[in-house]
Amino acid sequence: MNQVFNLGAVRRIHLIGIGGSGLSAIARVLMERGFEVSGSDLALSPAAQALAQDGVRVSVGHRPENVDGADLVVASSAVPATNVEVAAARAAGIPVIKRPELLAQMMSGYQGIAVAGTKGKTTTTAMIATILLAAGCDPTFIVGGVIAGPERNARAGRGPHFVIEADEYDRTFLSLTPCVAVVTNVEHDHPDCYPTFAEFRAAFEAFVGLIPPAGLLVAGWDDPTARQLGEERRAGGATTVFYGLGKGAEWRAEDIRPNFAGGVDFLATRNGQVAGLIRLRLPGAHNALNAVAALAVADFLGVPMHLAQSALTSFQGVRRRFEIKGTLNNITVVDDYAHHPSAIRATLQAARERFPGRALWAVWQPHTYSRTLALLEQFARAFDLADHVIVLPIYPARESDTLGIRSADVVARMEHRDARCAESIEEAVVWLGTEVQPGDVVLTLSAGDGNRVGELLLNVLEEELATRK
């Protein structure tokens, strides 16, 4: 699908799959850089709606005429070569590319700061962008989620920095040109692209190899593979800094404690010396780690510590990352994007700390058949901290049901006192509406549309309260 193109000679760019987290962010940066942008998708996502409100021509559905007048067509990873818009562009002689080729040219001339890892990369990327904004650096950034407060996932700045969430899916991150990179952790994921962990690790090794020797790798000390990649780079004489909770990391989060804002306070230390007290609005040790990684990057870029501290204190998080959707009848609904076993465990731990003593309902929507099958045993052990578990049908995303895996297969392997499968989102809402008690917390865990459970439950609770009045 990939073709040679020169972004500098392009006027209008059409993006197929513009509603997704990756292309919607790219579309915003292109629009703010002055390009004429259009796009299409099968449904009008919130990200696509926001772009349409700001002047991007967004079409629902794929039609050949959507590419008329485009100088360049960009297709998401989920778009097949048989797509009618791809075919129409090819017939018209319009170059058709995917994200990697476009990102490579978009980052040209900038100091690239790329954040990679199985989990934590969205929040860490958003934290770095927030710190640079507070420091007056005017960065360009692309984040795989909407930053709460400014309510945007991307921005075209005038400063020298380009901060980007480095997506390993389809090896997209190997097209980037980072001067600074973070590797949070490396745990097997995306088995449709990487059938084995060895292949997954090799991609991250190649990503680390993109950083120039004088650039910086910030590697997670507590993750064995991230640490190994950092040690290999350091052994070669290239600049590497480790961060984590364990001794041996230059940057550490110590004395992590819940605070009155519902987040955590901790001491950030560097080489054993206190660098500053950090107060986050976000719960969980995993967010303290994300913040320490961001501090290590900010320090390398010359941002004064007091500015970084202030930025992290005001940081409101990323939508769909432990986002409290509402509380009615003393029942709290929280939504999180966690869809990998270790991310689920970390999120449940954060919920336990944020809501001590309250019954916790975990409503999980498995994401893709291949991931569910490959990580089946890990998923079965990921929910021990929940009091009740409801597993929704698998969200297929880009896949077809060819592997014979079902949500019931995960539940069958769980050694949990209350784990069950719902046949649909609506059935889960009915169960919750009749069984959840005042004081309970309902946590939706989904990278698909499983967050609808929380939204529908809040509607049910609101109707119940209205009926009582």
N, C-alpha and C positions, 0 to 999 in steps of 0.2 A: 504493500500500500504506500510505502514511503517514497517520496520524490524530492528532487533537489529544488530548493526555493530560496529566495532572498527576501527576508522580512522587510528590509528597507525599501523594497520596490512594491510592497503590497499596500493596497488601500482598504479593501473590504475583505473581512475574514468571516467565514461561516463555520460554526461549531456544531457537529452532530452529537447530541447527548449533552447539551448545554446545561441541563438541570442538575447534573451530578456535581459532587463536591470538587472534583478536579477541574473540569472544564468551566464551571461557573466562576471559579476564582480567576482562572486565566482570562476569561471573557471580561471580567471587571478591570483587570490590569490593562488589557488591550484597549478597552473603551477609554479609560482614563489617560492612556498614552495618545489618544487621538485617532485610533483606527475606527473605521465603520464596522460594527460587529452585528452579526445576526446568528441565529441558532435555532435548533429544533430538538424536540424530545418527545417521548411517547406521552408524557404527562407534564403538567405545569407544576413543578416543585416550588417550594418557597424561595429557593435561590433563583430559579428562573423568573418567578414573579417579581422579585426585587430588581433583577436586571431589566425586565420589561418596563417597570416603573421609571427606570433611569434612562430609557431611550433605546435599549437594545430590541431589535425586532425578533421576537421569539414565536416560533410556530409550534403548535401541538400536532404531532404526527409527522411522518417523513414523506415528503413528496419531491419529485424531481425538480419542480420549479423553485424550490427553496434555495437552490444554489445558484440561480440565475444572477449574473453580475458579480459573483464572488471572484476574488483573485487567488484565494487560498481556502481550502476546506480542511478542517481538523476533525478527526473522528475519535471518539472515546474508545477505550480498550474493549468495551462491550459491543461495539458496532462491527458487524461482519462485513467482509468485502462485498457481499451480495446486496448490501443496503441500497435502496433505490437512489438515495442522494449521492452515495459514493459512485454508483454507476453513472449517474447523470454528470457528475463532475468530471469523471474520467473521459466520458464521451465528448465533453466540451473542452477537453485539454486543460482543465483546472488542476493544479497540483493537489494531491490528497495525502495528508500526513497524519501522524498520531502525536500525542502529547510530547514524547521525548524530544523529537526534532524541533518542535516549536519552543519548548522550554530552553533548549540549548542556545537558541538565538536570542530569546528574551533576556537571558542572564548575561549575555555578552557585554563586557565593559563594566560589570558590577563586581563588587566584592561579595561573592556568594556565601551564604550561611545556610547550610542544609542540615536538617534534623531527621535522622533515620532511626528505625527500631520497630520491634514488633508491637510495643505499646509505649504510650507516653509521648509520642512525637507530636501529636496535635497540640496538646497543652504546652509542651516545651517550646514549640515554634511560636505559639501565641504569646508566651511570656517574653521571649526574646524580642519579638516585634514590639510589644508593649513597652519594654525597657528602652529600646532605641527611639521610639516615639517620644517618651518622656524626656529623654536626653537631648531632644532636638535634632536627631540625626536624619529625620524625614525618610525612613526606609521604604522600599518597595517590599511587599510581603504577599505570600500565598500560603494560606492555612487550610487544612482539610476540615474546617468547621467554622461556624460563625462566632466571632469573639463577642461576648456579652458586653454591653455598654456601647461601643461604637457600632455594634450589630453589622459587622462585615467580615468576610473571609479573605479579603484581598484589598490591596491598595497600591497605586502607582505613586511612589514618592520621587523626590528630586535628589535625595541623598545617594551616597555611594554604595549602600548596602542592599542586597537582595536576599531576604529571608524566606526560606521555602521549606515546607514539609516534604521530605524526600520519600516518595512513595516507592516501595519495593515491588509492588504489583507489576507484572509484565516487564520487570527490570527497568522501569521508568527512571529510577534514580541514577542509573548509569549514564544518563545523558547530561547530568548536571555538571557544573564547574565550580565546586565549592573551594573557597579559601579556608573556611572554617566549617567543620562538620561535627555533629553530635551523633553518637551511636548509643542509644539508651539501653538496649538489650537485643538479643538475637535468639528468638525461640521460633521453632518451625511454624510456618503459616503459609497460606496460599498454596496448598498442595496441587492445585490445578496448574500452577506455574512451576512449582518446585516439588516434584514428587518425593524427594528425600531431603533430610536436613542438611546433608552434605552440599547439595545444590544451593539450598537457601544460604548457608554460610558462605559459599563461594561468591555469591552475588554481593554479600556485605563486604567480603574481603576486596572485591573489585571496586566497590564504592569507596572504601577507605583508601585504595590506591589512587583515586582521583585527586586527593588532597595534596597540594605541593608540599615538599619537605619543610618549607618555611611557614606553611599554614598550620592550622591547629586541629587536632582531633581531640574531642572531649568524649571519653569513653566511660561507660558504666562499670564501676569496679565490682559491684555485687553480682553482675551477670557473668558467668564463666566465659562465654564466647566473646562478649564485648571486651572483657578484660584481656583475653588472649589476643584479639585483634589489636588492641592498644599496645600491648607488650611487644608484639611483633613490629609494629610501626616504630616504637621507641627504640627497640634494638637496632633498627636501621638508621638511627640518628635523627629521625623526624620528630617534630614537636608534638607531644602528647600529654594530656592532663586527664587524670582519673577523678571521678566524683562518685559518691555513694554514702552508705551508712557505715561500712566496715573500715577498720584501720588499714591503712595502706593507700587510701585515696587522698589526693591533695586537698580536694574540696569535699567537705562532709556536712551532712545535716545531723546535728546532735541535739539531744534533749528535746525531742519532738513532743509537744503537748497540745491537747485540744484547747481552743480559745473560745471566748464568748461570742465571736462572730460566726461560730459553726465551722471554723477552719482549724488550722494548726499554727502554733508558734514554734520556732526552732532557732538554734544558734547555727549560723553558717560559719564554718571554720576553714581556714586555708593553711595547710602545713602546720596544723596544731594550734594556730593562733585564731582568736575570734575575729571574724571579718564583720559581723553584724548580727543583730536580732532581726529575724524575718517573721512577719505576721501575714499569714495568708487567710483569705476567705474560703479557701478550698480545704476539704477534709482529707485525711489520710497521709501516711508516710510516703506513698507513691508521689503525691503532689509536692511534698517537701523535696523529694529527689528531683522532680522536674524543675523546681525552682533553683536548686543548687547547680544543675546543668546550665540553666540560663545565666546564673551569676558567673560561672566560669567563662562563658562566652563573652558576657558583658565586660568582665575584667580584661580579657585579651584585647577587646576592642577599645579599651580606654575609657569606659563609662565609669564615672565616680560611684563609689559604693552607695552613697546616700541617695542618689537618683535611682539606682536599681532597687534599693529597699523600698522607696516610696512607690515606685511603679508596681512592684509585686504586692504591696499592701492594698493598692487600689484595684488590682486586677480582679475582675469579676468572673473569670473563667471562660469556658467555651460552651456554647449551647450543646445539649445532649451529652455533656460530661458532668455527671452528678448535678444535673439541673433540677432544682426543686420546682415542680410544676404547680403545686398548690397544696393547701391543707384545708380540709372540710370535715367537720364533726370530729376533729382531733385525729383524722386519718391523713397522713402525709404521703404524697405521690412524688417520687423522684425518678428521673429518666437518665439513663447512662448508655453510652455507645459500646460498652464492653461486650465483645463477642469472641474473645480468645480466653481459654481457661485461666491463665494467670491474671489477665485483666479483670475477669469476673471475681476471682478471689480477692484481689486488691480492692475492688469496689465494694464488695461485701464487708471487708474489714473496715473500710472507711465508714460505711453505713453503721456498723456496730459502734464505732467511736463517736460518730455524729449523733446517733440516737440511742444512747445506752438504756438498756432495760426494756426496750420496746420490741414487740414481735415484728419480725422482718419477713415479708413476702417477696420472693424473687420470681419475677415473671420473665422468662428467658425465651428469646426467639433465635434458634440456631441459624447461622448464616452460611449458606451454601452446603450442598450435599457433600462435596469433597472435603471441606474442613471438618464437618461433623463426623465423617467416617474416619479421617486420618487421626483426629484428636479425640476419638470416642472415649477412651479410658480416662483421659485427662478431664474432659467435661464431666464425666460421672463423679469425679472427686472434687469438683470445683465449688460445690454448693453447701458445704458443711456448716457454714456460718449462718445460713438462712433457716428460719423456722419452718417455712412453707415454700415449696417450689412448684411453679406451674410452667410447663414446657409447651410452647406454641409449635405449630407446624413449621418445618424448615422453610426459611426464606430462600428461594432459589437464586435470586439475583441474576447472574448471567448464565446459570447452568440449567441443564435439563435433568429430570429425575431418572437417571440411568444406573445408579449405584446400589439401589435397593436398601438405602438407609432411611430410618424413620426416627422421629423424636422418641417414640416408645422404646427404641433400642437403647437410648441413653438412660431413660428412666429405669429400664430393667436392670441396668448395671449400677444404679445408685443405691447406696446403703443409707437411705434417708427416711426419717420417720413420716414425712409427708411430701412426697413428690408424685406428680401426676401429669398426664398429657391433656391438653385441651384440643378439641378438634378445630377450633377457630378462635380468632381474637374475640369474637362476640361471646363465645362460650366462656372464655376466661373472665370476661367482664361480669357475666352473670354470676359465676362462682364468687368472685371478689365482692360483688355487691351484696351477696347474702351472707358471706362468712367473715369478711374483714370487720374488726371491732375498733371502737375508738381507742386511740393510742397506737394502733398498728402503723407500720410503714410499708408501702408498696413500691418496690424498685423494679422498673422495667429495664431489661438488658437486651439491647438490640441494635444492629447496624442496618436493619431494614425498617419495616413499618410497625414493629412491635410496640413502639411508643404510643400508638393509638390506644392501647389498653389503658394506660394512665389517663389519657385525655377523656376517653369514654367513661371511665370510672368516676372521674371528677364530675362529669355531667350527671351521672346517676346520683351521686351524693348531693349535688346541688338541687336536683329535683326532689329528693327525699326531704331536704331541709325546707324547701318551699312548701311541700305538702303539710309539714308539721305546723307551719305558721297559720 
